[in-house]
Amino acid sequence: MHDIHTKDPIVVSDPTQEILHDLPVKHSRENPVFILGHARSGTSILVKMVRKYLKVNFGTESQFIIRYYRRLSQYGDLNDDKNLRSLINDISRERCFKRWKKRFGFDLDPEQVFDNVRERTYRGVLDSFFGQFCDYHQMVRWGDKTPEYSLHLGEMMELFPDAQFIHIVRDGRDVALSNFRTQFGAKNTFTAATEWVDKVGKIQAFVRTLPAERFIEIRYEDLMQFPEDTMNSLKNFLQIDDDGRLREFIASNIHRDLKSSNILKWKSAMSRRQIKMYERVASGYLKDYNYETRFMNTNAVTAPEKLFWAVHNKVNKVLNVRYWHDNVYKFRLRLGTTMRQWQRKLRLAASTIFPA
């Protein structure tokens, strides 16, 4: 147990900053924390609040955990120093570490990652990577927020059987409006609703496999309107001890970090036709989370409609220049990793045929 809680009053020189180094928090657990949710559901703002007020260290999206897990066999036995260094060196080239340096000033040291691996497993490597970043911010617990991981929750559980999961859900119609403005998001209402239902449905199915102490679900709208209560629920879920002063500090400061009016935009920004289409796909899930629906009875989306909207979505994505910029970067990153893996295989084959 790490106790960094003192009897002194909580005094923070600038509570608007992202990292409150002077804020004392007592964690009784050190297991990782994963924030789940559809892209544009408020995962980023939740990360900021949990990092700032509850002192769980988060960076930007890691995006690599599942990818390396699936190709782990290519690195061989991690008890071999060469194999372990190869894995660490490949991961250290991931984009997230460049972003962490730019945003937080954190300089990853791959050699320190190697030295601090407690157990020579992929989980041990991940703990060392994230732990180094955690130490940089003087925190004892790390977390990650990558919306893509919501599609691979079984594998996440295999890797992190001790993890806790926070799901933030937002009215899917507001999610759709936000995604329309991004290079990666859906480009029509049908696709947006389908993707939201798919993501929420997978998370709901996952939740049913977990004990209550491993999972909590919050609504984005509640975080915006009732942040003190929401953060207190998260504090209790994460088993953070508090004599009342942390709760008081959060209540006194968190409102300046949030825009309580940033909800229900769909009511004015969506057309009647868009709202009806969204509810044809997602009314059941909207009702699950007590979101208002406008139409009592809606017809199921037909097969020709589904085909039309799927083509419409793809065409509009590929015509977006920013979509290609991001995908070209990802392709180059994966190509580099694949080439390094083939080089290792060729060297291994050569050493077998022509032993020294």
C-alpha positions as CSV (number, residue, x, y, z in Angstrom):
1,M,0.0,0.0,0.0
2,H,1.3,3.5,-0.9
3,D,0.3,6.2,1.5
4,I,1.0,9.7,0.2
5,H,-1.8,11.2,2.2
6,T,-0.8,13.7,4.9
7,K,-2.6,15.5,7.7
8,D,-1.7,18.9,6.2
9,P,-4.5,20.8,4.3
10,I,-4.7,20.2,0.6
11,V,-3.0,23.2,-1.0
12,V,-2.3,23.3,-4.7
13,S,-0.8,26.4,-6.2
14,D,-2.6,26.1,-9.5
15,P,-5.5,23.7,-9.6
16,T,-6.1,24.4,-13.3
17,Q,-2.9,22.5,-14.3
18,E,-3.1,19.0,-15.7
19,I,-0.9,17.3,-13.1
20,L,-1.4,18.3,-9.5
21,H,1.9,17.1,-7.9
22,D,1.0,18.6,-4.5
23,L,-2.3,16.9,-4.3
24,P,-2.1,14.1,-1.7
25,V,-4.0,10.9,-2.6
26,K,-3.9,7.5,-0.8
27,H,-4.3,4.4,-3.1
28,S,-4.9,1.1,-1.4
29,R,-4.5,-0.7,-4.8
30,E,-2.0,-0.5,-7.6
31,N,-3.7,-2.5,-10.3
32,P,-4.1,-0.8,-13.8
33,V,-7.2,1.0,-14.7
34,F,-8.7,1.0,-18.2
35,I,-11.3,3.6,-19.4
36,L,-13.6,2.1,-22.0
37,G,-16.0,3.8,-24.4
38,H,-16.8,4.7,-27.9
39,A,-14.6,7.4,-29.5
40,R,-16.0,10.9,-28.7
41,S,-17.9,9.6,-25.7
42,G,-15.9,11.7,-23.2
43,T,-13.1,9.3,-22.6
44,S,-10.5,12.0,-22.9
45,I,-12.1,14.4,-20.5
46,L,-12.6,11.6,-18.0
47,V,-8.9,10.7,-18.3
48,K,-8.0,14.2,-17.4
49,M,-10.2,14.2,-14.4
50,V,-9.0,10.8,-13.1
51,R,-5.4,11.7,-13.7
52,K,-5.7,15.2,-12.1
53,Y,-7.9,14.5,-9.1
54,L,-7.6,10.8,-8.4
55,K,-3.9,10.5,-9.4
56,V,-4.1,7.6,-11.7
57,N,-1.5,8.2,-14.4
58,F,-2.7,8.3,-18.0
59,G,-1.0,9.4,-21.2
60,T,-2.6,9.6,-24.7
61,E,-3.9,6.4,-26.3
62,S,-1.3,3.7,-26.3
63,Q,-2.9,1.8,-29.2
64,F,-0.3,-1.0,-29.3
65,I,-1.1,-3.4,-26.5
66,I,-3.3,-5.9,-28.5
67,R,-1.2,-5.6,-31.6
68,Y,2.0,-6.8,-29.9
69,Y,0.1,-9.4,-27.8
70,R,-1.1,-11.1,-31.0
71,R,2.4,-11.2,-32.5
72,L,4.2,-12.1,-29.2
73,S,5.3,-15.5,-30.4
74,Q,7.5,-13.9,-33.1
75,Y,9.8,-12.6,-30.3
76,G,10.5,-16.0,-28.8
77,D,11.3,-16.7,-25.2
78,L,11.5,-13.5,-23.3
79,N,13.9,-15.0,-20.7
80,D,16.4,-14.5,-23.5
81,D,17.9,-11.0,-23.1
82,K,18.1,-10.5,-26.9
83,N,14.4,-11.3,-27.4
84,L,13.3,-9.2,-24.5
85,R,15.3,-6.2,-25.8
86,S,13.8,-6.7,-29.3
87,L,10.3,-6.5,-28.0
88,I,11.1,-3.4,-25.8
89,N,12.9,-1.7,-28.7
90,D,10.0,-2.3,-31.1
91,I,7.4,-1.0,-28.6
92,S,9.5,2.0,-27.8
93,R,9.1,3.2,-31.4
94,E,5.3,3.5,-31.0
95,R,3.7,6.9,-31.7
96,C,2.3,7.3,-28.2
97,F,5.8,7.8,-26.7
98,K,6.4,10.7,-29.0
99,R,3.1,12.2,-28.0
100,W,3.9,11.7,-24.3
101,K,7.2,13.6,-24.7
102,K,5.5,16.4,-26.6
103,R,2.7,16.8,-24.2
104,F,4.2,15.9,-20.8
105,G,8.0,16.2,-21.4
106,F,8.4,12.5,-20.7
107,D,11.5,10.9,-22.3
108,L,11.2,7.1,-22.4
109,D,14.3,5.2,-21.5
110,P,14.2,1.7,-23.1
111,E,17.2,0.6,-21.1
112,Q,15.4,1.5,-17.9
113,V,12.4,-0.4,-19.1
114,F,14.6,-3.5,-19.6
115,D,16.2,-3.1,-16.2
116,N,12.8,-2.7,-14.4
117,V,11.0,-5.7,-15.9
118,R,10.0,-7.7,-12.8
119,E,8.8,-10.8,-14.6
120,R,9.8,-11.7,-18.1
121,T,6.3,-11.8,-19.6
122,Y,4.5,-9.4,-21.9
123,R,2.5,-8.1,-18.9
124,G,5.8,-7.6,-17.1
125,V,7.1,-5.5,-20.0
126,L,3.9,-3.4,-20.1
127,D,4.1,-2.8,-16.4
128,S,7.7,-1.5,-16.9
129,F,6.8,0.8,-19.8
130,F,3.8,2.3,-18.1
131,G,5.4,2.2,-14.7
132,Q,8.3,4.4,-15.9
133,F,5.8,7.0,-17.1
134,C,3.9,6.7,-13.8
135,D,7.1,7.4,-11.8
136,Y,7.8,10.4,-13.9
137,H,4.5,11.9,-12.7
138,Q,5.1,10.7,-9.1
139,M,2.1,8.4,-9.1
140,V,1.8,4.8,-8.0
141,R,-0.9,3.6,-10.4
142,W,-1.2,3.7,-14.2
143,G,-4.1,3.5,-16.6
144,D,-4.8,3.6,-20.3
145,K,-7.6,4.8,-22.6
146,T,-7.7,3.4,-26.1
147,P,-11.3,3.1,-27.5
148,E,-10.2,0.3,-29.8
149,Y,-9.5,-2.0,-26.7
150,S,-13.3,-2.1,-26.2
151,L,-13.4,-4.5,-29.1
152,H,-10.8,-6.8,-27.6
153,L,-11.9,-7.1,-23.9
154,G,-11.3,-10.9,-23.7
155,E,-7.7,-10.4,-24.5
156,M,-7.4,-7.4,-22.2
157,M,-8.6,-9.7,-19.4
158,E,-6.1,-12.3,-20.3
159,L,-3.3,-9.8,-20.0
160,F,-4.7,-7.9,-17.0
161,P,-6.8,-10.2,-14.8
162,D,-6.4,-7.7,-11.9
163,A,-7.5,-4.6,-13.9
164,Q,-10.4,-2.4,-13.1
165,F,-12.6,-1.0,-15.9
166,I,-14.5,2.3,-16.2
167,H,-17.0,2.6,-19.0
168,I,-18.2,6.1,-19.9
169,V,-21.2,6.2,-22.1
170,R,-22.6,9.2,-23.9
171,D,-25.9,9.8,-25.8
172,G,-25.1,8.2,-29.1
173,R,-26.6,11.0,-31.1
174,D,-24.1,13.5,-29.6
175,V,-21.3,10.9,-30.2
176,A,-22.4,10.8,-33.9
177,L,-22.3,14.6,-34.2
178,S,-18.8,14.7,-32.8
179,N,-17.5,11.8,-34.9
180,F,-18.8,13.4,-38.1
181,R,-16.1,16.1,-37.7
182,T,-13.2,13.6,-37.4
183,Q,-11.2,11.8,-40.0
184,F,-11.8,8.4,-38.4
185,G,-15.4,8.7,-37.4
186,A,-18.6,7.6,-39.1
187,K,-19.9,9.8,-42.0
188,N,-23.6,9.1,-41.8
189,T,-26.2,8.5,-39.1
190,F,-26.8,4.9,-39.8
191,T,-23.1,4.0,-39.6
192,A,-22.7,6.1,-36.4
193,A,-25.6,4.4,-34.8
194,T,-24.5,0.9,-35.8
195,E,-21.0,1.4,-34.5
196,W,-22.2,2.9,-31.2
197,V,-24.6,-0.1,-30.7
198,D,-21.8,-2.5,-31.5
199,K,-19.3,-1.0,-29.1
200,V,-21.8,-0.6,-26.2
201,G,-23.2,-4.1,-26.8
202,K,-19.7,-5.6,-26.6
203,I,-19.0,-3.7,-23.4
204,Q,-22.3,-4.8,-21.8
205,A,-21.6,-8.4,-22.6
206,F,-18.1,-8.1,-21.1
207,V,-19.5,-6.5,-17.9
208,R,-21.6,-9.6,-17.2
209,T,-18.5,-11.6,-16.8
210,L,-17.0,-9.3,-14.1
211,P,-17.5,-9.0,-10.4
212,A,-18.9,-5.7,-9.3
213,E,-15.6,-4.4,-7.8
214,R,-13.9,-4.7,-11.2
215,F,-16.3,-2.5,-13.3
216,I,-18.1,0.8,-13.0
217,E,-20.2,2.6,-15.6
218,I,-20.9,6.4,-15.7
219,R,-22.7,8.6,-18.1
220,Y,-20.9,11.5,-19.7
221,E,-24.0,13.7,-19.0
222,D,-23.7,13.0,-15.3
223,L,-20.0,13.8,-15.3
224,M,-20.8,17.2,-16.9
225,Q,-23.8,18.0,-14.6
226,F,-22.9,16.3,-11.3
227,P,-19.1,16.0,-11.3
228,E,-18.7,15.9,-7.6
229,D,-21.0,12.8,-7.2
230,T,-19.5,11.1,-10.3
231,M,-15.9,11.6,-9.1
232,N,-16.8,10.4,-5.6
233,S,-18.3,7.2,-7.1
234,L,-15.0,6.7,-9.0
235,K,-13.0,7.4,-5.9
236,N,-14.8,4.7,-4.0
237,F,-14.6,2.3,-6.9
238,L,-10.9,2.7,-7.1
239,Q,-10.6,2.3,-3.3
240,I,-9.0,5.6,-2.7
241,D,-9.1,6.5,1.0
242,D,-10.4,10.0,1.8
243,D,-11.1,11.7,5.1
244,G,-13.3,14.2,3.3
245,R,-10.7,16.7,2.2
246,L,-10.1,15.2,-1.2
247,R,-13.9,15.3,-1.9
248,E,-14.0,18.9,-0.8
249,F,-11.1,19.8,-3.0
250,I,-12.7,18.2,-6.0
251,A,-16.0,20.0,-5.3
252,S,-14.3,23.3,-5.1
253,N,-12.3,23.0,-8.3
254,I,-13.7,20.6,-10.8
255,H,-16.4,22.8,-12.3
256,R,-13.8,25.0,-13.9
257,D,-12.5,21.9,-15.8
258,L,-15.9,21.0,-17.4
259,K,-18.5,22.4,-19.7
260,S,-21.8,21.5,-18.2
261,S,-23.6,22.8,-21.3
262,N,-21.8,20.3,-23.7
263,I,-24.7,17.9,-23.7
264,L,-27.9,17.2,-25.7
265,K,-26.6,19.0,-28.9
266,W,-28.4,16.5,-31.0
267,K,-31.7,18.1,-30.2
268,S,-30.8,21.2,-32.2
269,A,-28.1,19.9,-34.5
270,M,-29.8,16.8,-35.9
271,S,-32.6,16.8,-38.4
272,R,-35.8,14.9,-37.7
273,R,-34.8,12.4,-40.4
274,Q,-31.4,11.8,-38.7
275,I,-32.9,11.3,-35.3
276,K,-35.4,8.8,-36.7
277,M,-32.7,6.9,-38.5
278,Y,-30.6,6.8,-35.3
279,E,-33.5,5.5,-33.3
280,R,-34.3,2.8,-35.9
281,V,-30.9,1.3,-35.1
282,A,-30.2,2.2,-31.4
283,S,-33.5,3.0,-29.6
284,G,-33.1,0.0,-27.3
285,Y,-29.6,1.0,-26.1
286,L,-30.6,4.6,-25.8
287,K,-33.4,3.5,-23.4
288,D,-31.0,1.3,-21.5
289,Y,-29.2,4.4,-20.4
290,N,-32.3,6.5,-19.9
291,Y,-31.8,8.7,-22.9
292,E,-34.8,10.4,-24.4
293,T,-36.2,9.0,-27.6
294,R,-38.6,10.8,-30.0
295,F,-40.2,8.0,-32.0
296,M,-42.5,5.4,-30.4
297,N,-42.4,2.9,-33.4
298,T,-39.7,2.7,-36.0
299,N,-39.2,0.2,-38.8
300,A,-36.0,-1.9,-39.0
301,V,-33.4,-0.8,-41.5
302,T,-33.7,-2.8,-44.7
303,A,-30.8,-4.6,-46.4
304,P,-30.7,-2.2,-49.4
305,E,-30.6,0.8,-47.0
306,K,-27.7,-0.8,-45.1
307,L,-25.8,-1.4,-48.3
308,F,-26.3,2.2,-49.4
309,W,-25.2,3.7,-46.1
310,A,-22.2,1.4,-45.9
311,V,-21.0,2.6,-49.4
312,H,-21.8,6.2,-48.6
313,N,-19.7,6.0,-45.4
314,K,-16.7,4.4,-47.1
315,V,-16.7,6.9,-50.0
316,N,-16.8,9.9,-47.7
317,K,-14.0,8.5,-45.6
318,V,-11.6,7.9,-48.5
319,L,-12.3,11.4,-49.8
320,N,-11.0,12.8,-46.5
321,V,-7.4,13.8,-46.8
322,R,-6.8,13.5,-43.0
323,Y,-8.0,9.9,-43.2
324,W,-5.2,9.0,-45.5
325,H,-2.6,10.9,-43.5
326,D,-3.3,8.9,-40.4
327,N,-3.5,5.5,-42.2
328,V,-0.2,6.1,-44.1
329,Y,1.5,6.8,-40.8
330,K,0.1,3.6,-39.3
331,F,1.1,1.6,-42.4
332,R,4.7,2.9,-42.2
333,L,4.9,2.1,-38.5
334,R,3.6,-1.5,-39.0
335,L,5.8,-2.0,-42.1
336,G,8.9,-1.0,-40.1
337,T,8.0,-3.5,-37.3
338,T,7.3,-6.3,-39.8
339,M,10.7,-5.7,-41.5
340,R,12.5,-5.8,-38.2
341,Q,10.8,-9.1,-37.4
342,W,11.8,-10.6,-40.7
343,Q,15.4,-9.5,-40.2
344,R,15.4,-11.3,-36.9
345,K,14.0,-14.5,-38.5
346,L,16.7,-14.3,-41.3
347,R,19.5,-13.9,-38.7
348,L,18.1,-16.8,-36.7
349,A,17.9,-19.0,-39.8
350,A,21.4,-18.0,-40.9
351,S,22.9,-18.8,-37.4
352,T,21.2,-22.2,-37.6
353,I,22.6,-23.0,-41.0
354,F,26.0,-21.4,-40.5
355,P,26.8,-21.7,-36.8
356,A,29.7,-19.7,-35.5
